[in-house]
């Protein structure tokens, strides 16, 4: 449905040229929900705006369906109103002087997707029904809640049945509870409609909940793309591991030989750690050992014998309901672990931490 190839976009500032998007390539298949995930300034929104036709790229190619929307080499630049995409902005862009009905009907009456007047009412009511606002069509926009405004913006983007839906952090202005509810509603709606969707967010949990695929961006480039589970459990770049969830990082030097299970042996300040890696890591290379807090087992009995078992002292405990965030000091290192709230562990307790080899990733420092 959407193909982006080697997209580049540079902005000129008072400090010189800034490469906002640098060689970005990805595809959004039919009915697929792809999220561009990354921190502020990574280029994700600029990429989205290039797809929408709101920014003019420097080079690259954008194809929507079978139609070329932009090609730097061919001199093609289809205007935004002819690209057949629906877009929901972060600010919703709801007109305060209009009713819900008039806001949703606007693209059909005044925009580039005009239809005969006889079809407007049916299409608007269908779109409002999709987002659960069919009973509020006559309500003035200023009297809507944040969640209702978000639904109006989504209905307006869906009313002309676009080939592609673009969403620029549409939930960021909602409170935490409503944002969580809207995630599920949005996911169910898009799954039901089977509409191809490109979503932009800096919220890792939001991306994991909503997406079929995630592309993690940093400094104008995509560092890793894949299914949410694979991105979380098998990061291929230290930045991806640090950005997707909380992770422990322990740097060290790789040894030459792998162990009998094919694991990479790394000498660290923690001790000798064994983990898995899909990279070709050579002896002497500086690497990072990465593992999530939920993968750190904290034991109050036993000893330090065995693979990836190290002594430590509980330095801090934070009770957060269903789990305890536990920080264990192992020599000069601080290791974060999530343990069950039913585990009887106290500050100052001598413990052993265990890192299951299959949950430890070893990556080259990039």
N, C-alpha and C positions, 0 to 999 in steps of 0.2 A: 504493500500500500504506500509506504513512504520509504524512500531511499535517499540518504545523505552521503555524499562522497567527497572526501578531502576538502571540507569546508574551512575557509579562512575568513576571519574578520578582524580588522585592525582599527583601533580608534586613535585619533591624534589628540593628545592632551598637552598641557603646559610643560610637562616633563618629557615630551616626545611621544613616539608611537608605542601603543600598548596592544599586544597580540591577545585579543579577547577570546578568539576561537582559532585553534591551530591544528589544522588537518583532521578535523572530526569526521568520522564515518560511522554510520549505523543504519539499521533497517528496522522498520516497524511493520510486521506482517499483518495480514487481514485479521481483524478482531483481536489484535495483540495490544496489551497495555505495557508500554515501555516508559520507564522513569529515568530522567537525567538527574542524578543525585550528586550534590557536592556543596561545599561551603560558599558563602557570598563571594562574588568576584571570580568564580571558577569558569564562567562562560556559558553556563546552562541556559539562562534566560536569553542571552544574545543568540544562542543557537536556535531556541524556540522562535524568537522574533524573526530570524532569517527564514525559517520554514514558513512562518505566517506571511511573510512579505513585508513586514514592518521595519526590517533592517536590510540593507543592500550588502551582500557579502563581497569580499574582495575577489574570491575565486572559489571554485568547487562546483558541485552540481546537486540539485534538489529535484527529485522526481516524486510526484504524487499520483498514485495509480499508474497509468501509462503516459501521463502528461509531464513534460519537463517544465517545472515551475521556475527554475533558475539554472543557468549554465554560463559560467564565466567564459569558457572557451568558445561557446556558440553565440554569445551575446543575447541570451534569452533572460528576461526578467518579467515574469507575469505579475501584474499588480495584485495586491492582497485580496481585493474584492472579487477577483476572478479565479482564485485558487481553490474555492470550494471547501474551505476549512472552517470549523467553528472554534472560537477561542474564548476562554474564560480567564479574565484578568485577576490579579491578586486583590485589586480594589473593588472588584465586581462591576464597576462602571455602570451603576444603575441610575437612570435619570430620575431625579427626585420630583419633578413636576408631572410625571406620568404615573398611571396606574400599572399594576402588574401586567394586565392584558396588553397595554400599549407598549410597555417595555419589551415584551416578548415578540409582539407583532412587528416591531420596528424594522428588522431586516427584510421582512416580506413586503412592507409597504414603501419604505424609503431607501433601503439598502441595495446591494448588488444582487439580491436574490428575490426580486419582486415576483409575485404570483398574482393571478387574477383575484379580484376582491372576493369573489365567491368562495375561494379556497382558504382565505386568511383565517377566518374564525375556526374552522375545523382543525387546521394545522396548529394554531395557538393552543386550543383546548387539549389537543393530543399531547403537545409538549408539556403543558402544565400538569396534565394527568401523570406523565412519566415521573415528574419530580414531586408529586403530591400536593400541588397548589391549585387544583381545579376549583376549589371553593373560595379562593382569594383573588380571582381575576380582576375584581373591581376595587381592590384595596389600593390606596395611594402608597407609593414606594416608601415615603418617610416613616410609615407606620409598620414597617416590616422589621422583624428581628434579624440579627446577623445571619442566622442559618437560613431564614426565608429569602434574604437578599442573595445569598449564595445559590439557592435553588432557582431563583428568577434568572440569574446570570447564566446558569447551566441550561435552563429551558430556552433562553434566547439563542444559545449556541447550537442547540439541537433542533430548533424549529424548522430550519431549512434543510434538515437531513444531510449534514455535511459528510464528505468522504472521510475526513480526518478530524479528530477532536484534539485541540491543544489546550492544556491547562497549566497556567502559571501560578503555582503556589496558591490555589483557590481556597485552601482551608486555614491559612496562616493567621487570618484576622479573627478566627473564632476562639472561644474559650476552650480549655483543655477537654472538658467533658463533651461539649458539642462537636469539637473537632474529631474526637474518637467515634462518635455516633455517625458523623457525616462520612468518615472513611468507609465504613461498612456499607452505608447507603449508596455511595458513589460507586464502590466496587460492584455491588449487586446490580445497579442500573446499567453500568457499562458492559458487564458480563451478559446481561439480558439482551441488550441492544446489539451486541457483537460488533461494536464500533472500534475502529483502530484509534488508539489514543497515545499521545505523547505528553508526558506529565513532567513538571519541573518542581523540585522541592529540595530543601536542605535538611529535612526531617527524616532521619534514618528509619525510624519505626514506621512512619507513613509510607515510605518507599517499600519496605518489606511487606506491609499489609496489602498494599494496592496492586503491586506490579506482577506481571508475568516475567518481565526481564528488567534488570537494572543496569544502567551504564554510569559508573562512578567517574566524575570529572574532577580535575584539579589543574589549575593554571592553563585553561583553554584546551585541555586534552582529555580524552577518555582513557583511563588507566586500566579499567577492567569492565567487561560486560558479561552478564550471565543471569541465571535464575537466582532469585533472592536467597534461597538456601545455600547455593554454591558460593555466591558472593560472601555470605556471612561465614561459612565454615571453611572455605578454601580461598582466602584472599591471596592474590598473586603479586601484591605490591604492599610495602609497609604502610603507605598512606591509606589504602583501602582497609587494611586491618585496623588502623587507628580510628578511621572515620565511621566504620560500621560497627556500632556497639563499643563497649569498653574492652580494652585488651591490655594484657601485660606484655611488655617488651623487655627482653634481656639480650643484650648484644654479646657477641663472642666470636671465637675463631673456630672454623670448621676443621675437623680432623680428616685425614685422608681416606680412611676406610669406613664404609657403612657397617652397621651391626648386622647380626644374622637375620633380622627382620627387614633389612633394607633401609633402616632409619639412618638419618644423618647425625653424627656425633659431634657435639659442639662443646668446647671448653668455655665456660662463663664464670662470672663472679659468684654465681649461685652454686656452681659445681659442674660436673659433666652432665649435659642434658642431651637426650636423644629425641628427635622429632622426625616428621616426614616432610618431604619436599619434592615437587615436580620439576625443580630447576636442576641444572647441572652445576653442582657446587663442588669446588675443588679445595684441596687441603690448603689451609692458611688463609682462605678468604674470610673477610669480616662479614658476619651474617647477623640476623636478628631472629631470636627465638620468640615466637608469638603464641599466646594462649589466652582464652577468655576466662574471666573470673569464675563462671559457672563450671569450668572444667578443672578447677583447682580443688582437690580433695583435701580437707583438713582433718587430721587424726590426732587424738589426744593420747593414743597408746602406740606401742610398737617401737621401731627404731628406724634408722636411716638406711638400712640395707635395702637393696633392690634398685631398679632403674627409676630415675627421676623422683627420688624421695629425698627430702632435705629438711633438716631441723630448723625451727624458727620460734619466734615468740609473738603472741597476739598483741598487737600494738593499738588497735582501734576496732571498736564494734559499733555499727549503726543498725538499729532495728528498723526495718521498713515494711513490716507486716508479714508477708509470706516468706521472707528471707532475711538474713543478716548479712550486711556488707562488712566483711572482715578483712582487716589489713594485717598481714603477717610480716614481721621483719626477719629476713634471713641474711645475716651478716650486714653488708652495706646496702642490700636491696630491700625494697618494699613490694610485697606481692599481694594483689587484691584477689579476694575470693568471695563468692556468694555461697553461703551455707544455709541449710534449712533453719527456720526460726525455732524448730524443736530441738536442735542440737545444743547441748549444754557446753558452751565455750565462753570463757571469760577473759577479760583484758589481763594481760600479764602471764597467761597460761603458756607453758612450753608445749609446742605441738610439732607435728611433722606434716609437711605438705607433699602431696603426691600429684604428679602431672602425667596422666595417662598418655603414653607415647602417641596413640592414634589421634589425640586431640591437640598435639603440639605441631605448629608449622615452623619451618625454617626457611627464611627468605634472604636473598642477597640484599644488602643495603643499596638503595638506588638514589 
